[in-house]
Each structure stands twice: as C-alpha cells, then as structure tokens.
Amino acid sequence: MTDTTLTETAPAEAVPAETAAHGVLLTDAAADKVRALYEQEGRDDLRLRVAVQPGGCSGLIYQLYFDERLLDGDNTVDFSGVEVVVDKMSVPYLDGATIDFEDTIQKQGFTIDNPNAGGSCACGDSFH
C-alpha cells in the first residue's frame, strides 16, 4: 500500500482574458481631445467606446461615449494612453473607420469616417 500526501495549492489568481483588437483608428487630434476631456473630468479610468446600435433611417447609428467598464467580447486598442473599445457586434461595421476631432469655425466635435457606411441618408448618422 502506498501513502499519498495531498497538498493544498493556492487558488490561481484571476487573469483577465486577452481582448482582441479592432480596426478602428483614432487620429492624434481625437486622442489629444479625449485626454483633455479625461483631465477636465479628473478621471483616468475611462475608455472611449464606439459602437453601432439599431436605429436611424438606414438601420444603424453610431454611439461614441466614455465608459469605465470593459465587457466580455470587447475589442480594445490603445492609442497613446487612450483606450478605444468596440463591442464584438460592432467590430465588422466599424472595421477601417477613423475617429477624428475637428475644431474649426464650421464644425467642432468628433467625426467618424467609415468606409462601410453608404447610402444617401440625409441625417448623416446612420449607415447599413
């Protein structure tokens, strides 16, 4: 008969799952503006989330907002300290899109140039 000694092992530490990358680009101007907004808010725990949601005259609309969460299935890319997050469902619709920030007399704000967007929707916010 053989003696067997059982030893306890410490539970493995939870290691965050690797997140996949996405094909969205963030221009330097947009990254600078996001960092300025983070500083203005006094926050360093936020991410820039871009997504598509059902709606608009062509079926989908963009969403661009700050989020402190990182959800299962999120795809992330870091642009010099600005983490851009895209949920798994939105990745194919946003692949190749570029987020920019314009500050001119005619326009101020973030823009999304998306090669996947097409059609002639007059509202300018939706695509298919």
C-alpha positions, 0 to 999 in steps of 0.5 A: 500500500502506498501513502499519498500526501495531498497538498493544498495549492493556492487558488490561481489568481484571476487573469483577465482574458486577452481582448482582441483588437479592432480596426478602428483608428483614432487620429492624434487630434481625437486622442489629444481631445479625449485626454483633455476631456479625461483631465477636465473630468479628473478621471483616468479610468475611462475608455472611449467606446464606439459602437453601432446600435439599431436605429436611424433611417438606414438601420444603424447609428453610431454611439461614441461615449466614455465608459469605465467598464470593459465587457466580455467580447470587447475589442480594445486598442490603445492609442497613446494612453487612450483606450478605444473599445468596440463591442464584438457586434460592432467590430465588422461595421466599424472595421477601417473607420477613423475617429477624428476631432475637428475644431474649426469655425464650421464644425467642432466635435468628433467625426467618424469616417467609415468606409462601410457606411453608404447610402444617401441618408440625409441625417448623416448618422446612420449607415447599413 
